[in-house]
Amino acid sequence: MNKHKYTVNRLASAKYKTTTIILVIVFLLSSCEKVLETYIGLPLQPTNINSEYKPGLNIFGMLKAGNTMDTINHFFEVHFIPYVFDTITDINIYDANIALNHNNDTLLLTDRGDGHYYNYSITPTPGDKWNYSCVYDTFNVTSSTIIPNMPTVDKNTISIGENNLSFKIKHDTSAYMYDIYYIDEYSHAFKRIVPDNTNIEINLNIDYHESSSINRLYVIAYDKNYEKYVSTSNTFFKPNAFRPRFTTVNGGYGCFGSLTSLSIDLKDI
């Protein structure tokens, strides 16, 4: 009885394997890639990458509000993303028409000569909305950002030790990511935090030098666009599959975002 059952199972297994092989061959011959992807559980590489990929502009723009660690309150650049088979050696674009609009006022940006664009009259303020437009050739890239509110650190929670700096940041829905920097004459420390809906407790490993003339803490809050761009663009878990470029802008690739920076002199605490 058992021997007969075993023979039946072997025959059924052999029949299943034969059927599977036939199905795979049929799918391959008929070019039913989508069906085959589902059947074998693996995505296939597209036969023509150019059919999946469109050339265009890759922009990056960042508005800065608050006391940042440099003297530049904004940064903008534009690159051309060609087809994979094009032989362009310089992808920087030096004559794009870039405009920012805020409260119905339009500010035009000028190229410095190195592919970086500027306008010294830009003065971002937390809570403001800024619109972005970049026009070059037949391409038009648009986006918008809302400047995050100034980060709020509960100074009563600041604790400084030889090897540790701890404090709390009050929750703010306008901030989607925080960068924490500690800087003195001899060392620095860094931490990146993506907040949830509660107050954030920061513990930063530092090498504190009380003799330093500078002991400064920077808390930088980023908008939704930038957080999404840096946290998503380098994440991809599909083996052997075409990877589309990630973007937070319309009509092209890249990111237009904003940040607000809080500076605290720890010697005043």
N, C-alpha and C positions, 0 to 999 in steps of 0.2 A: 504493500500500500504506500509506504513512505517512498520506496524506490520509484514507483510510478509517478508520484507527486513531484519528486525531484526532477524526473525526466521532462515532465510537462513544464515545470518552471524554467528549465534550461532552454527548451524549445521556444518558450514565450520570450525569454531574454534575448535569444539569438534573433528572433523575428523583430523585436523592438530595435535592436542595433541595426539590422539591415534596413528597416524603415527609416531610421534616423539618418543613415548615410545617404539614402536615396533622396530624402527631403532636402538635405544640405546641398547635394549636387544639383537638384532641380532649381533651388533658390539661386545658386551661384550662376547657373546657365541663363536664368531668366532675369538676372540683375535686380532681383527684389531685395535691395539692400536693407531697406527699413524693416521688412519682415524678418530678414535674416538676423539683423541686429537684435531684434526682440527675441528671436528663437534661441540664439546662442549666448545672449546676455552680454555682448561686447559691441560697442559702437565701431563702425568702420571709418577709415580715413576717406575723406571725399576724393573723388577722382580728379577734380579740378579745383584747387584752392582758390583760384581767381574768381570762380563762380560764387564762392561763399564770402569773399572779401572785397571790400570797396576801398579804394584809395581815398584820402581826404586829409583834413587838417587835424593834427594832434596839438591841443592847446593845454597850457597850464597857467593858471592865474590864482593869486592869493592876495586877499586884502587883509591888512594887519591893523588892529586897533589896540591901544594900550601901550604899556612900556615893554617893548620887545627888546631882545638882546642885541639888535643891530639898529642902524639908523634909517633903514629902508622900510617904508610903511606899506609897500606892495611889491609884487613880483609877477611879471608876465613874460611868456615866451610862446612862440608858435613854430611847429615843425610840420613839414609835409611828409605824409606817410604814403609812399608809392606802392605800386604792385611789387610783388616779391622778385620779379624778374627785371625790374627797372634798374639802371645803373647810375642813379643819382648819387653824387659824392657829398653834397652839402644839402642837408634837409632843413636847415634854418631858413626861415622866411623873414626878410628884412623890411618888407613894404606892405604888410597887412594893414587893413583899416580896422583898428580896435577901438571900440567905444564903450564907456561905462555910463549907465544912466541911473540917477538917484534923485527922487523927488522931482521928476521932469527936467532935471538938469543933465546935460550930456557933456562928458569929458572925453576928449580924444587922447589916445596914447601915442607916443613917439618912440621909434626905434633908436636905441643908443648907438647903433652901428655894429653891435655884436649879437643881434637877435633877441635882446632883452628890451622890453618896452616900459615906458615910464610916463608919469605925469605927477609933478610934485605938489599939485594942488589937491590931490585926493586926500580926504580926511575922514576915514571910516569912523563911525560911532556905533557902539553896541546897540543892537536892536533894529538897526536900519536895514532896508532891503536894497540890494544893488543888482542891476541887470547888466549882462555882458553880451557883446556882439563882436564877432571877428569875421570880416569879409575879405576873401582873397580869391582872385580868379572867379570860378563859378561856385566856390564854397562859401557857406554862411553858417557859422557856429554860434549858437546862443545858449545862455544859461542864466541862472540867478542864484544869489546867496543871501542869507540873513545873518548879519554879524552877531556872533554869540554875545550873551551878556557877560559882564566882567565876572570872573570866578570869585567866589566868596569863600575865604578861608577863615575858620573859627580860630582866632588868635589865642583864645584861652586853651585850645587843645595842642598848641605847638610845644613839642618837647624835643630838646636838643641834647644829644649825648656825643661821646667821642666817636662812636661808630654808627649812630642812628639818628635820623630826623623823622619825627612823626607828627601828623596833624590831620584835621578833618576838613573836607571840602563840602559845602552845603550843596544839595542837589539842585540842578537847574536844567529844565527841559530843553533849553536852547543849546546846550553843550552835549555833543555826542562822543567826544573823546578828549582826554586831557594828557598833556605832556608835562612832566614835573622835572625841573632842573635845579640842582644845587651847584653853585659856583663860588669858589674862593681863589686866592692867588696860587694855590698849590695843587688843587684837585677839582674834580667835578663829579656829579652823579646824575643819573637819568632814569626815569620810569615812565611808562605809558599805561594809561588806564582807560578802559571803556566802561562808563558808569552804568549802573542799573537805576532803579527808581528810589534808591535810598541814599543817605549821606555816605560819602566815600572816605574810608580810612586809609591814609597813606603811611607806609613805612618805607623809608628810603635809607639804604646803606650808604653812609658817607664816611669820609675821613676828615673830621672837623678840626680846623686849625683856628683856635681863638686869636692867635697872633696875626692872622691875615687881616689886611686892611679892608677886604671885601668878603662878606659872608651873605650871599644873596640867594633868595629862593624865587624861582619863576614858576607860575602855574598858568599854562596856556590851554585855553578852551577852543575846540575846533567845531565847525559847523557840520551839518549832516553830509554835505557833499564830500568833504575831505575825508571824513571817517569812513564813509562807504568806499571811497576810492582806494585808500591804503589797506583796508581790511579785506576787500573783495578781489582786487585786481591780481593778486598773487596767489589766489586760492583756486585750484583746479584739480579735480579728482577723477577725470575721465581718461583712462589710458587709451592711446591710439585713436584719439578723436580730434577733429578740428577744434581749435580753441578760438572763439571770437574775442576780439579786443574788448576789454571792459571800459565803460565810459560813464560819466555822469552829466554829459552835455548833450545838446540836441544838434544834429547835423554834422557830427564829427566825433572825435575821440578826445579823451583827456578829462580835465577837472578844472572847474572854477569854484573856489571855496574861500573861506575866511576864518580868521582866528582873532581872539582877544586875549591879551597877556596881562597878568597881574604880577607885579614885582614887589617883593617884601625884603627889606633889609633886616636880617636876623639879629644884627647888633642892637636894633631898637626894641627887640622883644624882651 
